[in-house]
Amino acid sequence: MRSFRKYSPIVRVFLMARVGSFGTTFAIGLALVFAAVATASAQSKSEINQKQAPQSPLKELPDKVPAKYVNPLDVAISFKTVAILPSQDNLKSIYSEPLHEVLKGLVKKDHRWSEKPLEITGEVPTCRQLVNSPQTILKLASSAQVDGILCLQLIREPGGIRQELRLFFGFDGKVFAEAVSEPGPERQFVFYENLLAEQYRLLKDRVPYSGSVLSRSGNRFTIDLGARDGLKPGFQLSIIQIVDLERHPKFQFVTQAHKQIVGLVRVSKVEEKLAFADLVHENDRGIIEKGAKIDRFSLAELESVSLPAPVEGATTEDENANKEWRPLDPPTFGKLGLGLGLGSFTQNLALQTNGAISGKEKIFPSLLLAGEVWLTQNWFLAGKIRQGVLTLENPISGSTPAELNGGISQYELLGIYNWLIVSDFWGPRVQLSAGYAKHDLKVDSSTPVSLTSASYSGFLFGLKGIFPVFETWEIGAGLQLFLMNRLSESPVSNGSTSESSINRFQAFAAKSLSPRLRAFGNLDFEFYNSSYSGSGSRASDAATTQTQNIFVLTGGVEWLF
């Protein structure tokens, strides 16, 4: 068949009439005529529309709109539902049971948090035990389908009664925030009730956002903050994303939240529990959506709690319930101690020519400086410096000078493992230590030589037990053994070679004077023994043995920080 495509529609009809039947040719030709007319009409309308109609604004948009980025951590940090662990105390549940109901009431009144029931089988763990058991928190939060878990515990310890409220994070099982009171004397229930209300407020203030967006319609928002939260029309609120959290190196609660501002809204209308706001600015179009977080619009200041007047007939001790309570963080970093001591010192030498000689000081003063840095609740670094001065009578007749001035210097640098017998940092505990120590005895030179200076150094291992007694006291005892010790002497050596043993024993007691100040007393017994062979540089008057015995009673104060 011929190709007719190069001809116009009218010519195609004529040509097709020559090669086909008349009926078929007529129908096909008529269809082609209508098609040609429709095509021409469409082309004409298109040209007119292109001249008259404005260009669509959609053509100005980029081919791809960037996706909104939301930090996964920001999504996870959302406290809306909480479960409450059964409250506990070591006071026969006198306070914990009624305070548990108070805590439930606080959550019930909170229009941004709601409580869900928590089912626990078996023994209920304490708050302090859960601090080191994030897996338990994760299981509890998962079973209850909650964002966080609240835990209240009252503990009687040497410094008094301490009340602790913690919020555990259901996302990672760790402590998110805590409010811990300083220990104090036992008081009326109303004190602990008001204290709990203040701790609950502090706990919520430590959550790094104040509210969230409930809905968005265009550029208008509904938020879950209202007049009850102090909101007023005209307030400008920052919308944030939380990008990172910093935690306390020891107790793991959140110390700082790093935030990024993604937009601003201005409050236009306020109701009791809700408010409406208009968009001022957002970094990316549509980034402020349902669930977006509102930054804190006021500083979380610590306010004192004015407690009710005591019940009629209350004792003088109960009048403390009227005093305001200001929450202070408990000591978490370490302690520094300063003490003054009185001691006795004896140095004995068994010489081949002059026989046994001895230098004694019945009472000598000393100064002690000691400190600890708590890396975690189980690992410490500790250091100690002790300086003492003494005067010894020259034990060899005819040797000068008749009196020998001397001094004792001791240095220690230790690593300590703090084993908690129960899950209580201030409870009974056993400490294992290891590190380096040095003991220097310096005495004046004499002619002929009598007593000599001696320096012992080496690695030591220690064991110490600490036990709280009564309400504000703790007592303990410890021992230290030197290994791989080294002896150096001057101005002469008492023997060519020596073998030494060093043993130290200590008994101590401490009393809490205030939450951050303690008085302490130590009684130290130290024994240094050396056996010699050969003459050394002392020649014909070499020694066979040397001993040093030191007893020191020290009293002082410790500052906990």
KAMO-V703195 format. One line per field, one symbol per residue. phi: phi as a letter, one per 40 degrees, with the letter a starting at -180 (. if undefined). psi: psi as a letter, one per 40 degrees, with the letter a starting at -180 (. if undefined). burial: # if it has 16 or more other C-alpha atoms within 10 Angstrom, else .. A space follows every 10 residues. Layout:
BEGIN
phi->???
psi->???
burial->???
END
This chain:
BEGIN
phi->.ccbccccdc ccccccccbb cccccccccc cccccccccc cccccccccc cccccccccc ccdbcdccbb cdcccccacb bbbbcdcbab bggcbccccc cccccccccc cbbbcbcbbb bgccccdccc dbbccccccc ccccfbcabc ababbcbdch cbbbbbbccc cbgcccaabb cccaccbccc cccccccccc ccccccccab aaccabbgbb bbbcbacccg cbdgcbbccb bcbabbbccb cgccbabcbb cbibbbcbab bcbbababcb aacbdgccbd gccbcccacc ccbcbccccc cdgccdcccc ccccbbcbcc dbbiabbbab bbabbbbbbb ccccgcbabb bcbbcabbbb abbccbcbbb bbaabbbbba bbcccbcgcb ccbbcaabbb babbbbbbcc cbcadbccab bbbaibaabb bbbccbbccb cbcabbaicb bbbabbbcbf bbbabaaaab bcbfcbbbba cbccacbabb bbbbbabaaa bccadbbbcb bbbbbbbbbb bbbgcgccgc bcbbaabbbb bbbbbabbbc b
psi->iihedeiidd ddddddddei iddddddddd dddddddddd dddddddddd ddhihhddee iidhhhihhh hdddddghhd hiihihiiif fffddddddd ddddddddeh eeiiiiihhh hahhiidddd degddddddd dddefidihi hhhhhhidea hhhhhihihe deeihdiihh iiiiihaidd dddddddddd dddddeheid aihdihhbfi ihifiaddee iiiehhihhi hheiihihdd eeihdihhih heiiihhdhh adeiiiiihd iidihedhah eiihiheihg ihiihhiiii iheiiddeee eeiihhhihi hedaihihih ihiiihhhhh iddeahihhi hdhiiihhhi iihhdaeehi hiiihhhiii hihhehheii idhhiiihhi iihihhhhhh dighdeahih hhiiaiihhh hhiiiihihc iiihhhiaii hihihhhiia deiiiiiiih hhifihhiii eiheidiihi ihhiihiiii hhdidehiii hihhhhhhhh hiiidaeebe fiidihihhh hhhhiaihhh .
burial->........#. .##.###... ....##..#. .#........ .......... .......... .......... ...#..###. #########. ....##..## .##...#... .#.##..#.. .....###.# ##.#.###.# #..####### ########## ########## #.######## ####.#.#.# ######.### ########## ######...# ######.... ##...##### ##....#... ####..#.#. .######### ...######. ##....##.. #######... ....#.#..# .......#.# #...#.#..# .######### #####.#### #....##### #.######## ####.##.## ########## ##.###...# ..######## ########## ..#...#### ########## ######..## ########## ########.. ########## ##..###.## #####..#.# ##.####### ##..#.#### ######.### ##..##.#.. ########.# ########## .
END
